[in-house]
Amino acid sequence: MNSVKPDRLRPGDAVCIVSPGSPSLTPLNFDQGRTKLEHLGYRVVVSPHLNDRYLLFAGTEKARADDINNAFRDDSIRAIICAQGGCGTSQVLPHLDFSLMAEHPKIFVGYSDITALQTAMLNKTGLVTFYGPMATTEFGKGLTAYTANSLLTLLTETARTLELKNPPAKPGKEVLTLYPGTVRGQLTGGCLSIVAAGLGTDFEIDTKDKILFFEDIDEKPHRIDRYLTQLAMAGKFREVRGIIFGTFHRCEYYAGDPYFKFNVTVLDIIKERILPLKIPVILGLQFGHVRNKLTLPVGGQAVLDATNRRIFVEPAVV
């Protein structure tokens, strides 16, 4: 499906905050995030069910879906940003009006558990969404200048191609070339465990001719191996053009873990599962579960130069 770019973000635009999955566990951070968005010059709209509580979730799945549908339906709202990720986002997918979204394309921002929603939006509507910072978890907890600049540049730039660059790295933390080469394609991916969980559903990821990007948090190497193996067995790597791996935060074994003595890392697992594909691959781009994060356009067009560890993205808004 061809990409559908939303209109760019302008000063004074209305930004709606929704909670597709978990509730805000820290109301103070949500309030601070809302204030930060207002200080940046945007009018903040809080979705009606944002503060609902049901089991582990921000209200029932129908209520959460209604908030998303209504935010797309309301033409006065120009962008939608998730409050946080957490869990439960995939529950809303059967209740969403994807035809409505296609008729009213607009900026949508989130990451982590929100991967399920972004993958579904791209598959069903072609809408380019943004894997980036959220209202409570970033805007409300000391949004860094680097994170803000990456997001706002991608949401406002309509003319020039942008290079996605990590902040200056500490020794040993640079982006690595795992397999060289240069490819062009549409970006898709997100949180690896969430992508794997969507397999076999009506909303599973489409990887044909795509550049994939993956990251995760609190998943040990044997679980990373499970997700990559599952994707491979589902045929999701057969026609992939390239892969961008981010950072895998708290994903190594520590003393006391059963597998610690084997000295196996996430990098070892990725090399074992991915290098036989012989496609351009890099590791270490900063997005997702890191403090200083790049925003990536899900569904946007990109060039991955794995040889020189460079990534360029075309304008993702109009």
PANU-275541 format. One record per residue (C-alpha): x, y, z; residue in one letter. Coordinates in steps of 0.001 Angstrom, whole numbers, plus 500000, padded with zeros to 6 digits. Last residue first. Layout:
<node <X,Y,Z>,"a">
...
//
This chain:
<node <502975,517480,503665>,"v">
<node <504460,515128,506252>,"v">
<node <506982,512266,506133>,"a">
<node <509750,514093,504273>,"p">
<node <512270,511502,503031>,"e">
<node <514406,509620,505524>,"v">
<node <518172,509088,505466>,"f">
<node <520078,506502,507473>,"i">
<node <523881,506277,507754>,"r">
<node <526154,503541,509117>,"r">
<node <528729,503856,506296>,"n">
<node <528309,500294,505034>,"t">
<node <524731,500125,506296>,"a">
<node <523559,502878,503993>,"d">
<node <519832,502643,504738>,"l">
<node <517694,504891,502556>,"v">
<node <514222,505731,503794>,"a">
<node <510604,506134,502735>,"q">
<node <508074,506601,505508>,"g">
<node <505632,503905,506579>,"g">
<node <506530,504183,510250>,"v">
<node <508429,507488,510406>,"p">
<node <511245,507191,512963>,"l">
<node <511733,509582,515890>,"t">
<node <515226,509592,517364>,"l">
<node <515632,509100,521078>,"k">
<node <517737,510524,523886>,"n">
<node <516283,508732,526919>,"r">
<node <516195,505242,525410>,"v">
<node <513287,502830,524983>,"h">
<node <512380,503661,521392>,"g">
<node <515082,505093,519165>,"f">
<node <518874,505303,519268>,"q">
<node <520495,503481,516358>,"l">
<node <522740,500752,517755>,"g">
<node <522760,497954,515183>,"l">
<node <523087,497969,511405>,"i">
<node <521991,495521,508724>,"v">
<node <522246,495467,504926>,"p">
<node <521064,492083,503584>,"i">
<node <522928,488770,503602>,"k">
<node <520035,486831,505177>,"l">
<node <522579,484595,506955>,"p">
<node <523466,487670,509081>,"l">
<node <520057,487766,510753>,"i">
<node <519592,484831,513162>,"r">
<node <523142,484194,514370>,"e">
<node <524199,487843,514238>,"k">
<node <521116,488917,516158>,"i">
<node <521722,486274,518827>,"i">
<node <525345,487253,519359>,"d">
<node <524366,490927,519534>,"l">
<node <521773,490113,522197>,"v">
<node <524599,488649,524262>,"t">
<node <525744,485149,525222>,"v">
<node <528208,484759,528124>,"n">
<node <527135,481158,528820>,"f">
<node <527443,481681,532589>,"k">
<node <524596,484233,532569>,"f">
<node <522101,481692,531272>,"y">
<node <520330,481003,534582>,"p">
<node <520319,484709,535547>,"d">
<node <522030,485282,538913>,"g">
<node <524715,487582,537543>,"a">
<node <523086,489570,534757>,"y">
<node <521957,488565,531296>,"y">
<node <521458,491310,528757>,"e">
<node <518175,492938,527670>,"c">
<node <518087,495901,530035>,"r">
<node <517685,498241,527049>,"h">
<node <517984,496689,523602>,"f">
<node <519316,499542,521478>,"t">
<node <518160,499909,517911>,"g">
<node <518359,497374,515121>,"f">
<node <517916,498638,511571>,"i">
<node <517153,495912,509017>,"i">
<node <517412,495773,505224>,"g">
<node <515563,494836,502052>,"r">
<node <513117,492280,503473>,"v">
<node <511749,489716,501011>,"e">
<node <512209,486480,502955>,"r">
<node <512465,488007,506445>,"f">
<node <508781,487735,507403>,"k">
<node <508444,484137,506335>,"g">
<node <506568,483108,509481>,"a">
<node <509527,480913,510431>,"m">
<node <511784,483974,510292>,"a">
<node <509434,486055,512433>,"l">
<node <509224,483258,515007>,"q">
<node <512995,482844,515015>,"t">
<node <513444,486574,515584>,"l">
<node <510958,486533,518467>,"y">
<node <512437,483426,520099>,"r">
<node <516019,484699,519792>,"d">
<node <515008,487960,521471>,"i">
<node <513500,485771,524209>,"r">
<node <516728,483837,524656>,"h">
<node <518653,487127,524702>,"p">
<node <516636,488581,527605>,"k">
<node <513737,490982,527021>,"e">
<node <513511,493924,529446>,"d">
<node <513306,496531,526650>,"i">
<node <512953,496359,522891>,"d">
<node <514208,497591,519522>,"e">
<node <513456,496807,515879>,"f">
<node <513536,498573,512521>,"f">
<node <512625,496908,509238>,"l">
<node <513427,498259,505793>,"i">
<node <510596,496954,503626>,"k">
<node <510388,495144,500286>,"d">
<node <507825,492714,501757>,"k">
<node <507594,493127,505525>,"t">
<node <503852,493396,506163>,"d">
<node <503310,493225,509930>,"i">
<node <500367,491359,511378>,"e">
<node <497003,493101,511776>,"f">
<node <494566,490381,510716>,"d">
<node <496325,488117,513201>,"t">
<node <498804,485260,512699>,"g">
<node <501787,487325,513763>,"l">
<node <500919,490268,516020>,"g">
<node <502903,488969,519000>,"a">
<node <506110,489065,516935>,"a">
<node <505674,492793,516248>,"v">
<node <504956,493397,519939>,"i">
<node <508119,491558,521018>,"s">
<node <510230,493507,518522>,"l">
<node <509043,497002,519483>,"c">
<node <508907,498953,516255>,"g">
<node <508742,497777,512662>,"g">
<node <508192,499509,509348>,"t">
<node <510243,501720,507054>,"l">
<node <509575,501815,503319>,"q">
<node <512511,501117,501056>,"g">
<node <515954,502024,499783>,"r">
<node <519029,499854,500161>,"v">
<node <522778,500268,500664>,"t">
<node <525257,497536,501566>,"g">
<node <527208,496155,504489>,"p">
<node <526257,493523,507108>,"y">
<node <526582,494035,510850>,"l">
<node <527633,497677,510600>,"t">
<node <527734,499047,514123>,"l">
<node <526369,502327,515533>,"v">
<node <528674,503593,518269>,"e">
<node <528356,502600,521921>,"k">
<node <531870,501234,522485>,"g">
<node <533307,504665,523200>,"p">
<node <530508,506995,524297>,"k">
<node <528359,508223,521458>,"a">
<node <527676,511736,520203>,"p">
<node <523911,511923,519612>,"p">
<node <522625,509433,517050>,"n">
<node <521973,510692,513556>,"k">
<node <518890,510253,511367>,"l">
<node <519591,512144,508153>,"e">
<node <516711,514218,506833>,"l">
<node <515573,514684,503238>,"t">
<node <514328,518192,502600>,"r">
<node <510959,519669,501697>,"a">
<node <508111,519017,504144>,"t">
<node <509775,519380,507540>,"e">
<node <507226,519901,510340>,"t">
<node <506612,516550,512035>,"l">
<node <510118,515187,511338>,"l">
<node <511743,518328,512722>,"t">
<node <509440,518248,515741>,"l">
<node <510341,514676,516651>,"l">
<node <514110,514915,516196>,"s">
<node <514281,518280,517951>,"n">
<node <512265,517088,520939>,"a">
<node <514454,514021,521456>,"t">
<node <517705,516005,521196>,"y">
<node <516388,518773,523443>,"a">
<node <515586,516192,526112>,"t">
<node <512047,515767,527434>,"l">
<node <512217,515823,531216>,"g">
<node <509679,513326,532466>,"k">
<node <506307,514615,531274>,"g">
<node <507191,515086,527602>,"f">
<node <508885,511686,527673>,"e">
<node <506763,509062,529442>,"t">
<node <503602,511095,529918>,"t">
<node <503104,512698,526518>,"a">
<node <504895,510228,524270>,"m">
<node <508162,510258,522358>,"p">
<node <508586,508671,518910>,"g">
<node <507662,506028,516405>,"y">
<node <505740,508326,514070>,"f">
<node <502847,507407,511803>,"t">
<node <502627,507300,508002>,"v">
<node <499114,506278,507007>,"l">
<node <498894,503474,504445>,"g">
<node <495322,502803,505607>,"t">
<node <494943,499165,506674>,"k">
<node <498542,497971,506770>,"n">
<node <500035,501251,507997>,"l">
<node <497354,501702,510638>,"m">
<node <497748,498097,511816>,"a">
<node <501504,498457,512264>,"t">
<node <501018,501725,514151>,"q">
<node <498439,500175,516471>,"l">
<node <500556,497166,517387>,"a">
<node <503651,499354,517789>,"t">
<node <501778,501351,520465>,"i">
<node <503180,498811,522951>,"d">
<node <506602,500514,522523>,"s">
<node <506151,503732,520533>,"y">
<node <503821,506691,520021>,"g">
<node <502865,509503,517658>,"v">
<node <499955,509950,515212>,"f">
<node <499879,512839,512741>,"i">
<node <496711,513041,510707>,"k">
<node <494828,511250,507965>,"p">
<node <491065,511941,507963>,"h">
<node <489551,509761,505201>,"e">
<node <492025,506930,505797>,"a">
<node <491425,507167,509538>,"m">
<node <487673,506903,509012>,"l">
<node <488145,503841,506838>,"s">
<node <490298,502365,509614>,"f">
<node <487441,502559,512105>,"d">
<node <488965,500900,515172>,"l">
<node <487156,498332,517309>,"h">
<node <489088,495245,516154>,"p">
<node <492387,497051,516945>,"l">
<node <491571,498129,520507>,"v">
<node <492879,494973,522194>,"q">
<node <496295,495383,520537>,"s">
<node <497021,498319,522839>,"t">
<node <496740,496226,525998>,"g">
<node <500099,496893,527628>,"c">
<node <502483,499689,528570>,"g">
<node <502559,502491,526028>,"g">
<node <502215,506070,527242>,"q">
<node <500182,509257,526731>,"a">
<node <499810,508698,523018>,"c">
<node <500019,511657,520676>,"i">
<node <497371,512635,518139>,"i">
<node <497823,515521,515709>,"a">
<node <495665,518024,513811>,"r">
<node <492515,518054,515939>,"i">
<node <489908,520530,514646>,"s">
<node <488798,517949,512085>,"d">
<node <487434,515675,514819>,"d">
<node <486971,512221,513245>,"r">
<node <490578,511155,513901>,"f">
<node <490274,512068,517588>,"a">
<node <486868,510385,517684>,"n">
<node <488283,507108,516419>,"n">
<node <491116,507169,518963>,"i">
<node <488827,507974,521894>,"d">
<node <486350,505343,520717>,"d">
<node <489128,502734,520646>,"a">
<node <489963,503409,524288>,"r">
<node <486296,503172,525260>,"a">
<node <485863,499914,523312>,"k">
<node <488973,498356,524897>,"e">
<node <487647,499210,528346>,"t">
<node <489399,501895,530347>,"g">
<node <493064,502873,530539>,"a">
<node <494208,499282,531071>,"f">
<node <495542,496943,533732>,"l">
<node <492052,495982,535018>,"l">
<node <489810,498843,533869>,"y">
<node <490691,502445,534732>,"r">
<node <489490,505589,532982>,"d">
<node <491764,508648,533026>,"n">
<node <492091,509029,529262>,"l">
<node <488431,508254,528635>,"h">
<node <487403,511703,527387>,"p">
<node <490521,512410,525262>,"s">
<node <492569,515363,526511>,"v">
<node <492923,518190,523982>,"v">
<node <496130,520230,524072>,"v">
<node <496535,523451,522115>,"r">
<node <500109,523647,520865>,"y">
<node <502746,526328,521369>,"g">
<node <505703,524455,522825>,"l">
<node <504560,525654,526242>,"h">
<node <501280,523805,525673>,"e">
<node <503115,520577,524879>,"l">
<node <505201,521000,528053>,"k">
<node <502068,521612,530132>,"t">
<node <500508,518380,528891>,"r">
<node <503681,516506,529698>,"g">
<node <503820,518014,533180>,"q">
<node <500222,516973,533810>,"d">
<node <500991,513443,532581>,"f">
<node <504087,513321,534768>,"n">
<node <502037,514352,537795>,"l">
<node <499440,511682,537005>,"p">
<node <502104,508937,537345>,"t">
<node <500617,505555,536461>,"l">
<node <499141,506961,533265>,"s">
<node <496799,504219,532137>,"p">
<node <497921,501353,529897>,"s">
<node <496878,500739,526311>,"g">
<node <495403,503107,523727>,"p">
<node <495735,506177,525973>,"s">
<node <494986,509324,523960>,"v">
<node <496353,512890,523947>,"i">
<node <494921,515231,521303>,"c">
<node <497080,517962,519762>,"v">
<node <495351,521089,518503>,"a">
<node <497496,523249,516242>,"d">
<node <498767,526596,517563>,"g">
<node <502094,526407,515759>,"p">
<node <501897,524027,512785>,"r">
<node <502267,520259,512485>,"l">
<node <502545,518908,508946>,"r">
<node <499590,517358,507163>,"d">
<node <499602,513566,507187>,"p">
<node <501482,511470,504604>,"k">
<node <499704,508499,503039>,"v">
<node <502168,505811,501972>,"s">
<node <501253,503480,499124>,"n">
<node <500000,500000,500000>,"m">
//
